[in-house]
Amino acid sequence: MKRSFKPTHCQNTVSRYLCPMPTPPSPGPQSPDRFNEDKASFTITGSQPDIDAGVEAIRTTLKTLPTRPGVYRMQDARGDVLYVGKARALKNRVANYTQVERLPNRLRRMVAQTRSMTIVTTNSEAEALLLEAQLIKRYRPPYNVLLRDDKSFPFILLREDHAFPRVQKHRGARKYKGRYYGPFASAGSVTRTINALQKLFLLRSCTDSFFSNRSRPCLLYQIKRCSAPCVDRIDAAGYAELVSDAQDFLGGKSTAVQKKLGAAMEQAAEALDFEQAAVIRDRLKALTFIQGSQAINAEGLGDADIFALAEKGGAMCIQAFFIRGGQNWGHRSFFPVHTADVATEEVLESFMAQFYEEVPAPKLILTDREPAECELMALALSERIGSKVRIEVPQRGERTRLIKQAQRNAVEALDRRLAETTSQGRILDEMVEAFGLEGVPDRIEIYDNSHIQGAHALGAMVVAGPEGFRKNAYRKFNMKNPEISNDDFAMMREMFERRFGRAQKEDPDRDSGEWPDLVLIDGGKGQLSAARTMLEEMGIEDVTMIGVAKGPHHGREGREVFHLLDGREITFPLNHPVLFYLQRLRDEAHRFAIGAHRAKRSKAITVSSLDEVPGIGPARKKALLMHFGTARAVRDAALDDLQRAPGVSKAVAQQVYDYFHG
């Protein structure tokens, strides 16, 4: 079970060891994008006064530092976190930063920006390592190696809070009682495995509400992917046996399950029950297909993660294979950032600490090189999961072959990444030339809105950069004024007023990287004019905006027209790479807006008019609906009828009646 390590005496420690210089309040999560990249890519080492000021701030903190384990945060004049580090002895570690002549250029830049420090002590160095990973993921400092792709991994959940357990895909916090299997490399691999589980073990995947309201089997039963426990086509004991087999399969005992199914098929054939024998045969085929579709042969490995690192052209790639129960549950490539001038062993250590912050570590981790402080990493992960974790670098045998395969995948993935980056750079350069921009935009914001005849209107903002889409920066804007929900121009004005009004308030100096270098608006001259007018009213006149209008055939032939603020209109040839790039940005904004609109509409469908009645909670709402059948019947009911509903007092009945008839 994952343990969240917290510092000992956290509040007292922070207040005691804060540098006594004036510091702003502790910041929240920072942008991982332009702000961090800019700070980590200065080409100067800072002036001598800046370095002297940073060293003085560090020396001031040193006066009160203990020689015990802990974590330190270096902060700039705004209070933004520059770097998070851990130490076995805080005083000794932090003192190293005052010897500027021994520091690499990267750390000199950091010292030049440092104006305060925050210190947190811990019970052990292992706790400090885990706390460091937590803080890095929270603050995303510009001088730490960052695992940019920190999206949660999908798991398979076999629920245990029902007489007939359900198998389902799961992400996020483990709030349900049951067994979790994973991580899987992608949602697609989870879906394929769940489909296989349905074919193999006929487990239900429906919700409890759907299950309890069935009167006849659903389609999954007809296509032999469910045993239909909802209508008693299988008893509890029989279903429990299927669940047990599924647990054995997911736990790595697929051979035992295969033998059991084979024996059952032979028994059914000998009893001349050929229909049942055919069902079991199909289940065996599904099992054989899964075993034959493994990308790597990890039989006998049990639960393990495999990591290999490749380095080329200043970039790094870490390839991960996830092995659970001797089965390959997928692989993924990671591209950590801020790795310049950092040793590969340190990059691997930082990557593993952040990766296992969200994913439970297996008992065995195979790597192509030892991470820095390998023994400490193994100890920290062992404390987190409550059992021993081993980190090994195979030298011979079958495991060496697995490491070589991971290394080959890492090199190939990095080559693809570098090729894509080079191509992307050329496209951005051509876009700069075509539109006359001052330079390659680091942050591009694309705006779109979605509604159906004014209903459930919302706006959407998508953010992209040279490295691709920044999905953690996406935003939705629910229209607060219902009168403008059918007016695209008014919706655009409200969206810009809220987005840039907040930017002016939170970052008036525009040095946090949250201001866009280029704004794309899905629309023509009207939408562009509405956005421009709103920004001018706010005193903002230096944001570059481009309107993306569909061509005469609504963009089906790639005839988009790009409207500029100076009145120019630009079109590109059908096969122009800049056109494809801008279309991809526009389509992503369109996809996000439509998806958010559909989610809002679906949620509204389940909302009852009774939800708006003051004092009516879930229990009374259920009692009224059970008595009257529909919310409309409750609304039309007389006061006497409301008072006769079970569980509804006279006062509540009067309240409901007054709400609908007041």
N, C-alpha and C positions, 0 to 999 in steps of 0.2 A: 504494500500500500504506500502511496506517495506521501512523504513527510515534507511539510513546508517548514524549513529551518528559519527561525527568527533570532535576531540578536538578543543576547542576554542584557537585561536592563536597558532596553532600546531607548526609551524616552530620556532617562537620566544620562545615558552615555552620549547621545546626540547633543543635548544641551550643554553637557560638560566640556566636550571636545570640539565644539564649533569654534572656528577661528574667530577671535574677537573683533574682526573687521566688520563694518556694516555690510550685510548681505541681504539680498531680496529674499522673499519667502521661497521655500523649496518648490521647485517647478514640478508640474505633472509630466506625463509622457511627452517626449519631444518628437518632432517629425524626424523620421529616419531617412529623409530624402535629401533635398538640396542643402538644408542647414548643416547636416552632418558632413556631407561630402565636401562642402565648401571649406569647413573648418579643418578638415583633414587633408586638404590639397593645396594649402598655401605654398607659394614658391619662395617665400622669404622666411627667415628664421626669427623675425621680430627685432625691433630696435633694442638697444641695450637698456634704456629705461624700462621697457616693457618686461624684459627678462628679470631685471633687478626687482621690479615690483612683484613679479610672480615668486621669485626666490624669497623675498621678504615675507610674503603671505605664508609660504610653506614653513619658514623658520618660526614664525609666530605660532603656528599650530604645533610645531615640534616641542615647544616649551612644556606643553601639557600632555604629550602623548605617552602612553604606557608601552612597555615591552611585552605585549601579549597579543594573541591572534585577533584579527579583525579585518574590516573592510574600510577603505577610504574612498571618498569621492572628491574629485577636483572640479571646481566650479569657476566660471568666468564672472565678469562684472555684473552680468544680468542674473546670475544664479543658475544658469544652465549648466548641466553636468557635462564636463569635458571627458572625464575618464573615471572608470571604476576599477579598483585594484584590491587584491587581498594580500595579506602578509602573515607570516608566522610570528614576527615581532614588528609591530606597527612602527615604532620609533626608528628602528634600523632601516626599514624599507623606505619610509618617507624621506629619511635623511639623504638617501641617494639622489633625490631630485634637486637638492641644493648644490650638487657638484655638476654644474651645467656643462663644463668642458668635457665630461665623460659621457654625456648623453648623446644619442643619435639625433639627427635633425628633427625627426618627427616629435620626439619628446621635448626638444627645446621649444618648438612651436607651442606645445601644450603648456609648458611652464610659463612662457611669455603671456599666455592668456589667463593663467590661473590667478584668481583674486581671493579665493576662500576655499576651505576644505571642510568636509563633514566626515567624522570618524564614528564607526560603530564597532564595538568589541564583541567577540564571540567566545564560546567555550573552547573551541578547537580550530585548527587550520582547515579541517574538513568542512566544518560548518561555515567557515569563511568562504571556502570555494563555492559552496552551494548558494550562500547569500549573494556572492558576487554575480553568479549567473542570473539570479532573480532580478538584481538591480540593473544589470546590463539589458535584460529583456524589457524592463520597465522604462528606462531612460534612453536607451539606444545612443550611447555617447559616441562622439565622432572619432575618438582615438582608441576605441576598443574594436577588436574583430567582431563583426556582427553576422549573425545568421539571418540574412534578409528574409528568406522564405520561412516564416515562423507560423504559418497557418497550421491549425491543429490537425492531427492525423486522424483518419477514420478507423474505427474499431467495429468488430462484430459483437453485439450484445445478445446473450442468451438469457432472457429475463427469468427470474425465479420468484416473482411476486404474484404468480397466477397458477392455478391448478394445471393449466396447459400452457407451459412456457412458450414465449414468442421469440423468434429470431429476428433481429433488426440491425440496421446500420446505426452507428452512434458516433457523435463528435462531442467534444467539450467535457464538462465536469461529469463525474461518475455519480449521478444522483439516483440511479435506479439500482435496485437490488438484483444481482445476477452475476454472470461470469462474462468478463470482457476478454476478447481475443484480438490481438493486434500488436503493433500498429501495421496497417496496410499502407502501401505506397500511394494509393490513389483510391478515389471513390469507385472508379471502374472495377478495380480488383476486388473491392468489397462486394459490389453488386454481383460480379461473376461467382464469387464464393457463396453468397447467399442463394443464388439460383441453383448452384450445385447442391447446397444443403437441402433445398426444397426437393430436388429430384431424388437425393439420396435417402433423406430421412423423413420427408413429408411433413416438415414442421410448419406451423402456421406463421404467417408474417403480418396478419391483420391486427388492427387496434383492438383493445378490449371492448370498446363500444360497438364496433362492427361485429365482433365475436358474439357478444351477448344478445344481439338483435337478429341473428340469422334463424331462418326457419327451414332453409334447404341449403345444400352445399353450393359454394360459389364456383366460379370458373376454374380456380386453381385445383379444385378437387377433380374436375372433369378432365383436366390435362395431366393429372397424376403428379401434382406438385404440392399437395396438401392432403392430410389424412382426415380432414373434416371433423375435428373433435367438437366443433360448435354444434353439430347436429347428431352427436353420439355415433358417428361412423367408426369410432375407435374409443375404447374405454380408457380410463386414467392410467391403468397399469400398462397397457399397450403403448400409450403415448409416452409414458415415463421411460419405457425401454428405448424408444426412438431418441428421446432426449439424451439418454445415457450413451447411446451409440454416437450421436453427434458430438458429445463432449470428448469421447475417446478419439474421434477423428480429428477434431481441432487440437487435441492435446498431443497428437503425433502417433496415435495408435491406429493408423489407417490399415495396416496389414491385418490386425486382429479383426477390424470391421469387415474387411474383404473376405476373410475366412468364414466369418459368421454368416455373411450374406450368401456365400457359395454353398455352405451347408444347408441353409434354409431353402435355397433354390432346388437343390437335389432332393430334399425332403418333400417339397411341394410336388416335384415331378414324379417321385415314387408314389405319392398318394393320388396321382392323376389329376391334381389341381393345377392344370396347365396355365390357367389365367393368372393365378397367384405367382407361379413360376416365372411367367413373362414379366410381371411387375418387378419382381426381384432382379431379373435379368437386366431390365432397364436401369435399375439402381446401380447394379454392378458396372454397367457401361459408363454411367456418370462418374463413378469412382475411378475407373480406369482412365477416363479422359482427363480428370484432374491430375492424376499421378503422371500422365504422359505429357502434360502441358507445362510442367515446371521448367523454368528457364535454366535453372542450375540444379544439379543433383546434390542435395544437402542431407541425404539420408544418414542417420546416426549422429547428426550434429545437435539435435534437440533445439533449444531456444538460443539464438545467437544473432548478433548484428555484425555486419562486416563493413569496414570502412577502408577506403583507399583514396589517396590524395594525389592529384596531378597539378603541376605548376608550369605555366608557359606565358610568356609575354606580360609578366606582371600580374596575371590573373591566376586564381586557384579554383579547383573543382574538387569536391569530396563526393565520391560515389558511395552510396549506402545500399546494402542488401539486407532485407529483413527475413530472417529464418525463424519460424515458429513451429515446434513439433516436427522438425525435419522437413518442413515444407517451405518453399520460397513464396513469401507473401508480397513480393514486388520489390522494386528498387527505385531509387530516386537520386537525382544529381542536385547537389547544393553548391552555390557559388557565394561563399562568404565575402564580405566587403571590408575595406579598411585593412587590407593585408599587406600593404607596401612596407618593406623593411622589417617584416615580422617573420621569424623562423617558422618553417612548416610544422615543427613539433608544437610550437605555441599556438598556431592556428588550429591544429587538430584538437588540442586541449580545450581551447575556448569554444570551438564548435561542439564538442561532446558535452561540455558543461551546460551550454544553452539548449542543446537538443534534448538532453535527458531532464531538463527542467519541466517539460510537458509530457514526455513519453517515459513510462517505466522501463528501467534498464533490464535487459536479460541477464542471466547468470554468466554468460560468456560473450566477450566482445573481441573480435579479431580485427587487427589493423595491420597496415603495411609498414608502419613505423610506430615507435613508442611515442605517445603524446608526452609533452612536458609534464613533469611531476606525475608520472604514471601511477606510482603506488598511492599517492594522495588521491588521485582521481578514482581509483578502484575503491579506496576506503570510503570516500564520500558517497559514491553510488551504492555501496554496500549498506551504509547507514540509512540511506534514503529508502531502499526497498526492503530492508530488514533481513537480507540474506547476502551471502558472499558473492561478489562480482569479480570475475577474473578478466583482465585485459592482456591478451597475448598477441605476439607477432610470430606467426607460424614460420618455421624454417624448413620443414620437409613434410611429405605426405600429402593427403587429399586436401587438407586445409590450405596448403600453399597454392594449389591449383585454383581454389576459390578466390584467394587474395589476388592472384594474377588476373583472373577474370574481372574482378572489381577494378584493378588498375587499368586494364584495357578499356573498360567502360568509362572510367574517369577521363582518360586521355581523349577518347572519341567525343565525349560530351563537351570537354573544354574546347576542342577544335571547332565543334559546331558553334559553340557560344562565341568564340572569337570571330568566326566567319560572319555570324549574324551581326555582331557588334560593328564590324568593319562596314558591312553593307548598310546597317542602320545609320552609321556616321555619314556615309555618302548621301543617303537620302535626306538627312537633316541639313546637310550643307546645300543641297539643291533647293530645299524648301526656303532656306534663308535667302538664297539668291533670287528665287522666284518672287517672294513677297517683300524683298527689301528689308529684312529684319536686321537688327543691330548685331546679332550673334545667334548661335545655336541656343534655342530655348531649353532651360533646364526643367521648367515646370510648365506643362501645357494643361489647361483646364477646358473641358468640353461640356457644354450645357445643352440640356434637352428637357422637354416636359411631356407629360402624358395625361390624358383624361378621355372619358367617353361622354360627349355632350355635356361637359362640365362636371361630371360625377367623379368623385375620388381623385381630384386633380392633385398632381404633385410635380415638382421639378427634380432634376437629377444633375449632379456634377461628377464627372469622371476626370481623373488626373493621370497624366502620363509624363514620362521623362525619357531621356536617352536610353535608359536600361529597360524600358517597357512600362506597362501599366502599374500604378501604385494603388492597389486596391484598398489598402488601409486608409487612404485619403478620400475615398468616394464619399459623397454626401447626398442625402435626400432632403427635399424641402416640401413639407406638407403645406399647401396654400392655406394661410390663416384667414384670408378674406374670401368668403364664399361667393361674393358678387363678381369676382374676377376669374372664377374657375373655368369659364368658357372663353376667356380672352387670352390668347397666347402672348400678346404683347404685354399685358398687365402682369401675367404670371412671370414673364422674364424680368420685368422691373422689380417685382417683389423678391425674386430670387437674388438678383444682384444687390438689392438694398440690404438684404440680410447677410449675404456672404461677405461683401466688402465693408459693410458697416462693422461687422465683427472683426474683420482684419484690421481696420483702422483703430479699433479699440484695443485689441490685444497686441498688435505689432505695428505701431505707428512709424517706427524707424525702418521697417521692411528688411530686417536683417536676420530673420528666422527661417527664411526660405519658404514661407507660406504664401507669399504673393506670386501670382502667375507671371511668367514672361510672355505668354501667348494665350489668348482666349479664343476658342472656337465655339460658335453658336450655331446650333442646328436650325437654320432658318435663313430667310432672305433679308432684304433691306429693312423690312419692318421690325423684325426681331433685333437686328443689329442697331437700328436707330433707338429702339426702346432701351436697350442696355446702355448705349452711349449717353442718352439723356439722363438716366439714373446716376451714372457715374459722374457726369458733369455737375449734377445737383449736389453730389457729395464732395465735390472739389477734387475729383480724381480724373486726370486728363492724360495720363501717361501709360495707360494699359493698352497694349496692342490687341485689337479684336478683329476677327474675321468671321463673316457669316457664310455658312455652307448651305447653299440653296440647291434643291433638286433641279435637274434639267427639264427640258420640255416633255420628257417621257418619265418624269418622277425618278430620275436617277438610275433607271434600269439599264441604260446604255453607258453609264459612267460619264454623263454629261453634266456633272455638278458645276455650278457657277460659284466662285468664291468672291464675295463682296468685301472690299476693303474700306476703311474709314474715310479715305480720301476720295471715294466715289469710283475707284477703278474696279473692274470686273475681270477676273482671270479664269481661264479654263485651261485644262491640260489635255494632251492627247490620251486616247483611250488606254494605252498600255504604259503610261508614264508611272514610274515608281512612286513619285510624290503623291500622285492621285490615289494610288492604292493605299499608301500610308494614311492619308487624311480620311479616306473612306473607312479604314479600319478603326480610326479614332471615333469617327461619327457613329459607326455601327455599334461600337462598344457603349457609347452613351445612350444610344437608342435601346440596346438590349437591357442595360441597367434600369433605365426609366420604365420600360414596359414591365420588367420583372417586378420592380417596386410597386407599380400600379396594380398589377395582378394580385400581389400579396395583400395590398390594402383593400382591394375589392373583395377578395376571398374572406378577409377578416370581417369586413362589413356584412357579408352575407350571414354570418353566424351571430351577429348582434341582434338582440331582441329589443323591442320598444320598452320592455319592462326594465331593461338595464338602466334606463334614464330616470326611473321613478325613485325619488329619495327614500331611503330606509328599506328598500327591497333588496335583500341579499340573495345569495344562491339558493338557500333553503326555501325561502318564501316564494322565490321565482319558480322553483321546481314544483312546489305545492300548487301554485296557481295554474301552471301549465298542465299538470297532471289532472287537475279538476276540470279545467275548461277546454283543454286540448290545444289551443293556439293563443298567441298573444293578441290577435285581433279579437277573439272571443272575450278575453279579459277586458280589453278596452271597451267593448260594447256591453259588458255585463252591468246589470243594475246593482245598486248598493246592497240590497238584500241578498242577491246571489253571491256577491263577493264575501259577505259575512258568513255565508254557509260553507265556504271553502275550508277544508281541514287545514289547521295550522295557521289560519289567518284571523287575527283578532279584529274587533270592531274598529279600533283605532287605525290599524293597518288598512282595512277595507276602505275606510273613509279617506285615507291618504291616497290610495290608488284611484278611487273614484274621483276625488278632487283633481288629481293630476290630469286625467283624461277628459274631464268634463268641466274644469274650472273656467 
